[in-house]
């Protein structure tokens, strides 16, 4: 499941063969632009992103993601160059630890 707000550059939807694209769960454009995948900002990004997940649309998407994860493996995909400091990492932590 792709969890980025923007579709990856240079990859057609046909080529991707993705089961789902959950852009509703992605960080806001403002947060994404502020963050810029700067490793020094990751902790603050994660805190702000978790706060954004309280938004009703994102909360519903997160609830759906949790439901799916209880019924089988969910693979979170991102086009970020460093997935370890991406929204996928924050979401994986939430799913693994329930917070």
MARBA-3410 file (N, C-alpha, C, O; in Angstrom, 1 decimal):
99
0.8,-1.2,0.0,0.0,0.0,0.0,0.9,1.2,0.0,1.7,1.4,0.9 ~ 0.7,2.1,-1.0,1.5,3.3,-1.1,0.9,4.3,-0.1,-0.3,4.5,-0.1 ~ 1.7,4.9,0.7,1.2,5.9,1.7,1.7,7.3,1.5,1.6,8.1,2.4 ~ 2.2,7.6,0.3,2.7,8.9,0.0,1.5,9.7,-0.6,0.5,9.2,-1.1 ~ 1.5,11.0,-0.4,0.5,11.9,-0.9,0.6,12.0,-2.4,-0.4,12.1,-3.2
1.9,12.1,-2.9,2.1,12.3,-4.3,2.5,10.9,-5.0,3.2,10.1,-4.3 ~ 2.1,10.7,-6.2,2.5,9.5,-6.9,3.9,9.6,-7.3,4.4,10.7,-7.6 ~ 4.7,8.5,-7.1,6.1,8.5,-7.4,6.4,8.9,-8.9,5.8,8.4,-9.8 ~ 7.3,9.8,-9.0,7.7,10.3,-10.3,8.3,9.2,-11.2,9.1,8.3,-10.7 ~ 8.0,9.1,-12.4,8.5,8.2,-13.4,7.9,6.8,-13.3,8.5,5.9,-14.0
6.9,6.6,-12.5,6.3,5.3,-12.4,4.8,5.4,-12.8,4.0,6.1,-12.1 ~ 4.4,4.7,-13.8,3.0,4.7,-14.1,2.2,3.8,-13.2,2.7,2.9,-12.6 ~ 0.9,4.1,-13.0,0.1,3.3,-12.2,0.0,1.9,-12.7,-0.2,0.9,-11.9 ~ 0.0,1.7,-14.0,0.0,0.4,-14.6,1.3,-0.4,-14.2,1.2,-1.6,-13.9 ~ 2.4,0.3,-14.2,3.7,-0.4,-13.9,3.8,-0.8,-12.4,4.4,-1.7,-12.0
3.1,0.0,-11.6,3.3,-0.2,-10.1,2.7,-1.4,-9.6,3.2,-2.0,-8.6 ~ 1.6,-1.9,-10.1,0.9,-3.1,-9.6,0.6,-3.0,-8.1,0.9,-4.0,-7.4 ~ 0.1,-1.9,-7.7,-0.2,-1.7,-6.3,-1.6,-2.1,-5.9,-2.5,-2.0,-6.7 ~ -1.8,-2.7,-4.8,-3.1,-3.1,-4.3,-3.9,-1.9,-3.9,-5.1,-1.8,-4.1 ~ -3.2,-0.8,-3.4,-3.9,0.3,-2.9,-3.0,1.5,-2.8,-1.8,1.4,-2.6
-3.6,2.7,-2.9,-2.8,4.0,-2.7,-3.7,4.7,-1.7,-4.7,5.2,-2.0 ~ -3.2,4.8,-0.5,-3.9,5.5,0.6,-3.4,6.9,0.8,-2.7,7.1,1.9 ~ -3.6,7.8,-0.1,-3.0,9.1,0.0,-3.7,9.9,1.1,-3.2,10.9,1.6 ~ -4.9,9.5,1.6,-5.6,10.2,2.6,-4.9,10.1,4.0,-5.1,10.9,4.9 ~ -4.0,9.1,4.1,-3.3,8.9,5.4,-2.0,9.7,5.4,-1.3,9.8,6.4
-1.6,10.2,4.2,-0.3,10.9,4.1,-0.3,12.2,4.9,-1.3,12.8,5.1 ~ 0.9,12.6,5.2,1.0,14.0,5.9,0.5,15.1,5.0,0.5,14.9,3.7 ~ 0.1,16.1,5.6,-0.4,17.3,4.8,0.7,17.8,3.9,1.9,17.6,4.2 ~ 0.3,18.5,2.9,1.3,19.2,2.0,2.2,20.1,2.8,3.4,20.2,2.6 ~ 1.6,20.9,3.7,2.3,21.8,4.5,3.4,21.1,5.3,4.6,21.6,5.4
3.0,20.0,6.0,4.0,19.3,6.8,5.0,18.7,5.9,6.2,18.7,6.3 ~ 4.6,18.1,4.8,5.6,17.4,3.9,6.6,18.4,3.4,7.8,18.1,3.4 ~ 6.2,19.6,3.0,7.1,20.6,2.5,8.0,21.2,3.6,9.2,21.4,3.4 ~ 7.5,21.4,4.8,8.3,21.8,5.9,9.4,20.8,6.3,10.5,21.2,6.5 ~ 9.0,19.6,6.3,9.9,18.5,6.7,11.0,18.3,5.6,12.2,18.3,6.0
10.7,18.2,4.4,11.7,18.0,3.3,12.6,16.8,3.5,13.7,16.8,3.0 ~ 12.2,15.9,4.3,13.0,14.7,4.6,14.4,15.0,5.2,15.4,14.3,4.9 ~ 14.4,16.1,6.0,15.6,16.5,6.7,15.7,15.6,7.9,14.9,15.7,8.8 ~ 16.8,14.8,8.0,16.9,13.9,9.2,16.8,14.6,10.5,16.4,14.0,11.5 ~ 17.3,15.8,10.6,17.3,16.6,11.8,15.9,17.0,12.2,15.7,17.3,13.4
15.0,16.9,11.3,13.6,17.3,11.6,12.7,16.1,11.8,11.5,16.3,12.1 ~ 13.2,14.9,11.7,12.4,13.7,11.7,11.6,13.6,13.0,10.4,13.3,13.0 ~ 12.2,13.8,14.2,11.4,13.6,15.4,10.3,14.6,15.5,9.2,14.2,15.9 ~ 10.5,15.8,15.1,9.4,16.8,15.1,8.4,16.5,14.0,7.2,16.6,14.3 ~ 8.8,16.0,12.9,7.9,15.6,11.8,7.0,14.5,12.4,5.8,14.5,12.2
7.6,13.5,13.0,6.8,12.3,13.5,5.8,12.8,14.5,4.7,12.3,14.5 ~ 6.2,13.7,15.4,5.2,14.3,16.4,4.1,15.0,15.7,2.9,14.8,16.0 ~ 4.4,15.9,14.7,3.4,16.6,14.0,2.5,15.7,13.2,1.3,15.9,13.1 ~ 3.1,14.7,12.6,2.3,13.8,11.7,1.3,13.0,12.6,0.2,12.8,12.2 ~ 1.8,12.5,13.7,0.9,11.8,14.7,-0.3,12.7,15.1,-1.4,12.2,15.2
0.0,13.9,15.3,-1.1,14.9,15.6,-2.1,15.0,14.4,-3.3,15.1,14.6 ~ -1.5,15.1,13.2,-2.4,15.1,12.0,-3.3,13.9,11.9,-4.4,14.0,11.3 ~ -2.8,12.8,12.3,-3.6,11.5,12.2,-4.9,11.6,13.1,-5.7,10.6,13.0 ~ -5.0,12.6,13.9,-6.3,12.7,14.7,-7.4,13.4,13.8,-8.5,13.3,14.2 ~ -7.0,14.0,12.7,-8.0,14.5,11.7,-8.9,13.4,11.3,-8.5,12.3,11.1
-10.2,13.7,11.2,-11.2,12.7,11.0,-10.9,11.8,9.7,-11.0,10.6,9.8 ~ -10.5,12.4,8.6,-10.3,11.7,7.4,-9.0,10.8,7.6,-9.1,9.6,7.2 ~ -8.0,11.3,8.2,-6.8,10.5,8.4,-7.0,9.4,9.5,-6.5,8.3,9.3 ~ -7.8,9.8,10.5,-8.1,8.8,11.5,-8.9,7.6,10.9,-8.7,6.5,11.3 ~ -9.8,7.9,10.0,-10.6,6.8,9.4,-9.6,6.0,8.5,-9.7,4.7,8.5
-8.7,6.6,7.8,-7.7,5.8,7.0,-6.8,5.0,7.9,-6.5,3.9,7.5 ~ -6.4,5.5,9.0,-5.6,4.8,10.0,-6.4,3.6,10.6,-5.8,2.5,10.7 ~ -7.6,3.8,10.9,-8.5,2.7,11.4,-8.6,1.6,10.4,-8.5,0.4,10.7 ~ -8.7,2.0,9.1,-8.8,1.0,8.0,-7.5,0.2,7.9,-7.5,-1.0,7.7 ~ -6.4,1.0,8.0,-5.1,0.3,7.9,-4.9,-0.6,9.1,-4.3,-1.7,8.9
-5.3,-0.2,10.3,-5.2,-1.1,11.4,-6.0,-2.4,11.2,-5.6,-3.5,11.5 ~ -7.2,-2.2,10.7,-8.1,-3.4,10.4,-7.5,-4.3,9.4,-7.5,-5.5,9.7 ~ -6.9,-3.8,8.4,-6.2,-4.6,7.4,-5.1,-5.4,8.0,-4.8,-6.5,7.7 ~ -4.3,-4.7,8.9,-3.1,-5.3,9.4,-3.5,-6.5,10.4,-2.6,-7.3,10.6 ~ -4.7,-6.5,10.9,-5.1,-7.6,11.8,-5.5,-8.8,11.0,-5.7,-9.9,11.5
-5.8,-8.6,9.7,-6.2,-9.7,8.8,-5.1,-10.2,7.9,-5.4,-11.1,7.1 ~ -3.9,-9.7,8.1,-2.8,-10.2,7.2,-1.7,-9.2,7.1,-1.8,-8.1,7.8 ~ -0.8,-9.5,6.3,0.4,-8.6,6.2,0.0,-7.4,5.3,-0.6,-7.5,4.3 ~ 0.4,-6.2,5.8,0.3,-5.0,5.1,1.7,-4.4,4.9,2.4,-4.2,5.8 ~ 2.0,-4.2,3.6,3.3,-3.6,3.3,3.1,-2.2,3.0,2.4,-1.8,2.0
3.8,-1.3,3.7,3.7,0.1,3.5,4.8,0.6,2.6,6.0,0.3,2.8 ~ 4.4,1.2,1.5,5.3,1.6,0.5,5.5,3.1,0.4,4.5,3.9,0.7 ~ 6.7,3.6,0.2,6.9,5.0,0.0,8.0,5.2,-1.1,8.8,4.3,-1.3 ~ 8.0,6.3,-1.7,9.0,6.6,-2.7,10.1,7.4,-2.1,11.0,7.9,-2.9 ~ 10.1,7.7,-0.8,11.1,8.4,-0.2,12.5,7.8,-0.3,12.6,6.5,-0.3
13.5,8.5,-0.5,14.9,8.0,-0.7,15.3,7.3,0.6,16.1,6.3,0.5 ~ 14.9,7.8,1.7,15.2,7.2,3.0,13.9,6.8,3.7,13.3,7.6,4.4 ~ 13.5,5.5,3.6,12.3,5.1,4.1,12.3,5.1,5.7,11.3,5.1,6.3 ~ 13.5,5.1,6.2,13.6,5.1,7.7,13.3,6.4,8.3,13.1,6.5,9.6 ~ 13.1,7.4,7.5,12.7,8.7,8.1,11.5,9.2,7.3,11.4,10.4,6.9
10.6,8.3,7.0,9.4,8.7,6.2,8.1,8.4,7.0,8.2,7.9,8.1 ~ 7.0,8.8,6.4,5.7,8.6,7.0,5.5,7.1,7.2,4.7,6.7,8.1 ~ 6.0,6.3,6.3,5.8,4.8,6.4,6.4,4.3,7.7,5.8,3.4,8.3 ~ 7.5,4.8,8.1,8.1,4.4,9.4,7.3,4.8,10.5,7.1,4.0,11.5 ~ 6.7,6.0,10.5,5.8,6.5,11.6,4.6,5.6,11.7,4.2,5.1,12.7
4.0,5.3,10.5,2.8,4.4,10.5,3.1,3.0,10.9,2.3,2.4,11.7 ~ 4.3,2.5,10.5,4.7,1.1,11.0,4.8,1.1,12.5,4.4,0.1,13.1 ~ 5.4,2.1,13.1,5.5,2.2,14.5,4.2,2.3,15.2,4.0,1.6,16.2 ~ 3.3,3.0,14.6,1.9,3.1,15.2,1.2,1.7,15.1,0.6,1.3,16.1 ~ 1.3,1.1,14.0,0.7,-0.3,13.9,1.3,-1.3,14.8,0.7,-2.1,15.4
2.7,-1.2,15.0,3.4,-2.2,15.8,3.1,-2.0,17.3,3.0,-2.9,18.0 ~ 3.0,-0.7,17.7,2.9,-0.4,19.1,1.6,0.1,19.5,1.4,0.4,20.7 ~ 0.7,0.4,18.6,-0.6,0.8,18.9,-0.7,2.2,19.4,-1.8,2.6,20.0 ~ 0.3,3.0,19.2,0.2,4.4,19.7,0.5,5.4,18.6,0.5,6.6,18.7
END
